[in-house]
């Protein structure tokens, strides 16, 4: 099958009202068995150096294209939240624009409340499992569709977009820098020609995705700043585009 159309540097690409390119994806091929993770030990050491001890690794039994494991960091006194961090996405380069400043190798992180349920039994319920599923699907997306993920990219949960689970209204996500993590966590050099960039995944309401498409990433981030929203998941947070009592 053909690769993503249009390509990232296509002159006639589809553009949102806010000026962001829109990519509609087509899979690049059938299921492919993945190799082993190339840098899992370096990534694990990097996580422990900057976020805290890795309490568990959610290993994949069967993998497609890349082998994506999820490292679990439980709350610490310094960081009272749960971090889930992928390893394996960076085994392959993303299909990026012809721009040396765009990172080609990436891993993803999602930050959860300290009471998030992570047991095998709780994962039978999508209400608890959806952040793991989201990380895994996004980690494969660039390799499956011949595209890339970077700061400010938004990805809907299907077309039309649907909530990730019955208990949340989030129906898409935005890729951001890891705002609540130490700056030193943001990149990891694993070889002379490979630097891994770590991004945060923040779930969005449909109206927030629509605002980003209409007005651009900065307009959405300005609202996040005004409402004190960072990259930590808060299932109870309000849609930042909603007015209250006629005011923002």
Protein Blocks (a to p, Z undefined) as FASTA:
>chain_A
ZZddddfklfkbccdfkopacdddddfbdcddddddfklmmmmmmmmmmnopcfbdcddf
bdghiacddddddddfklgcdddddehjlmpccdddddfklcfbdcddddddfkbcfbfk
lmmpmklmmmmmmmmmmmmmmmmnopaddehiacdebjadddfbfkbcbfbdcddddfkb
cfklmpccfbfkbccdddddddddfklmmmmmmnojklmmmmmmmnopafbdcfkbccfk
bceehiZZ
